[in-house]
Each structure stands twice: as C-alpha cells, then as structure tokens.
Amino acid sequence: MQNTASPGILTTQFWLLGLSSFLFSSSFNMLIPELPGYLTSMGGAEYKGAIIGLFTLTAGLSRPFSGRLTDRVGRVPVMAFGSLVCFVCGFLYPIFTTVMPFLLLRLVHGFSTGFKPTGTAAYVADIVPVNRRGEAMGIHGMCMSVGSAFGPAIGSMISQAFSLNALFYTSSLLAFLSIAILLNMKETLQEKQKLSLKSFQITWRDVFEPDVFSPALITFLCYFGFGAVSTVTPDFSGYLGLQNRGLYFMMFTISSIMVRLFAGKISDRHGRMPVTIVGCIILIMAMVITGYAESVTVFLTGAAFFGVAMGILSPVLSAWTVDLSGEHNRGRAIATMFISLEAGIGLGAFLSAELFDNQRENLPLVFFSMAAFALAALSYTVTIYQFKKRRARVI
C-alpha cells in the first residue's frame, strides 16, 4: 500500500469527505433526542438504555469486519455501506411501531457507524501528511461535530413542526446525499482485493490490535460519559423545561468545533498524551457540572464543558491510534479504537439507564459515576506519560 498523501490537507478530496461526514452525522444524530419519547409512547420506557446501547453494540461487533474490509476491499465501499444503512433505516422507522421491532431496527442501524467512520478515518490518514495528522483529524472531526450539533436541534424542530415520520424521511435523505458524494470520490487503497467470503473471515487480531492498546483503553473509559449524555439528557432537558431536547447536544457540539482544530494541531507539536490529560480533566468537570445542574444555565454550561472535552479527546485519540499503526493495519487499528469507543458508549448507556431508573433524583449519581470513569482514564494517561518521560531521561 502506498501513501497517497499530498503536501497540504485542504484538498478537494478532503472537503468532499468532510461534507459526506457532515451529512452522515446529521442523519443519525437528528433522531437521538426524539427516540426516548417515541419509545415511551410505544410502552417501552424501561428500554431507553437500549436505544443507544443496541446501536453501539452492533457498531462494535461490526468493527472487525469493517476494519478488515477497509484494508482489503477499499475505503470508499466501506464508507458507502455505512451511509446506505442509515438511508434504509430511515424508511423503516415509520413501519416498526412496536417495542421489539423498534429495538431490532436500532440494532441494525448500528451497522452504519460500525462501517462509515472506520473507512473515513483510514481515508483521512491516506491523504494527509503525517506531521499534520492531528490537525486533519481535528478539521474532519469538526465536520462530524457540526452534523452532531445541528442534527439533533433540527431533528426536534422537524418533529415538532411536522411529524416524526417527516424526521425519519429527512434522515434518509441526508444519508442518500452522503452516499452520492462518496461514489464520486477516488479510492486511496492501492492493493485492492475483490469482495469474497474470505474477506469476512476475521481473526482475533482483526478484533484487537495490541499496538493501539493505550489510546483504545482511554477511549473506552472516556466514552462512558457520551453514552450517558445520549441516554438521559433528553429526559433531563424535559425536567428543566427545555422543549427542544436537542439543545444540550447542539451546545456541546458547537463548543467542540473550534477546539478540535486547535487540539489536533497542538498535539502534533507537543504530543498526544499531554493534550489527552487536559481533555480528561475537562471531561471530569463536565460530568460533575451536569450532575449538579438545577437550572438551564448550569445544564448548558455542563454541555459546553463536555463539548470542549470531546473536542480535545476525539481528534487526539484518533491521531494517536493512527500514529501507532502501520499502513498495512491502519483499518484494523482504527477498528480497535472504535470498538473501544462503541463499548464505552454502549455500556455507559446501559449503566446510566439503570442508575437513572426514570427518577429525577438519580441524575446526579449518573453523571458522578461517569466522572469516575473519566478519572480512571486520567490516572492511566498520567501514569504512562510519567513512565515515558522517565524512560526518555534514562536513555
């Protein structure tokens, strides 16, 4: 495999990829604020944790396959398949109107994020210079963040102004546009193989790439909080009188946009671990502030801190993962990181739903528990950073 990176990063390919990712991110994120209420209307309030949990379960299980296919069949087909899943699922939500079929559809919908981000991260790594990798991950993450910010807010507006079915069909339309862009992009994998049954024969190495253990573990611990936010903040918003349940999502994502640009660039210059430490500290603060929220102002302040933390951690951990991988196993390494991410989100969603138990007084416990996971990530990162510095002094 040859590196097709060009001297700059702001190429036509890069911006097309960013636009496709924006549309993809908007497509599935615009549903999140409305799904807890939708499930409750079916009589499935006790299954709220499964809305995110099942989605991330399938995403995590599909990562070994998407990583293997990314390294063998190509980046573009893997990305296109992920968007295709979103396109199809948007049309099925209005049909699956009882609890169990709905939960099954959430399971299927998870294939979208199991495939699209894996191929995308490998594609970005292929087309940008090594010394600007963190910056590129930050800029591309900004495109995803804009979709994550405006998707939920616009989704709630569409649902209130028209109907839930209109929201589902809009989600499909955005996914279709994402696919259309991808089909006009140049493939970056040089040594492509034809799709066959052998392409799906995974081994343990396809599931876990040991070279990226550290960023994968930190990702796992930090994204418990993301699972909790996705699961309980729609109800939290309702308790505080916010009609638009997507405002928390919009606030945290907007606050992450500019941070992503600077965090990736700073990590290119000063190292991934110091910047990760800062991100973990801010994540702990975000969880504590949100847990203490008794007003809309404090609640949205917690969202802003959460956005800053994710804006730091997402591009830096992605760049760190790619740093530790080689061209031959880039898809597998990225898949390992995303498996950790999905596992963290999924377990965070299930745990937060259990701790919450649809009782408002339990919300502080939910977010303080998520802060504990972030504290574990911080402790691990500080430990390995100190070990690395001591080892460098000895050498």
Secondary structure as UniProt FT lines:
FT   HELIX           12..29
FT   TURN            30..34
FT   HELIX           35..41
FT   TURN            42..43
FT   HELIX           45..47
FT   HELIX           48..72
FT   HELIX           75..92
FT   TURN            93..95
FT   HELIX           99..109
FT   HELIX           111..127
FT   HELIX           130..132
FT   HELIX           133..161
FT   HELIX           164..182
FT   TURN            183..184
FT   HELIX           197..200
FT   HELIX           204..207
FT   HELIX           210..212
FT   HELIX           213..222
FT   HELIX           224..239
FT   TURN            240..241
FT   TURN            245..246
FT   HELIX           247..270
FT   HELIX           272..292
FT   HELIX           296..323
FT   HELIX           327..329
FT   HELIX           330..356
FT   TURN            357..358
FT   HELIX           360..362
FT   HELIX           363..394
//
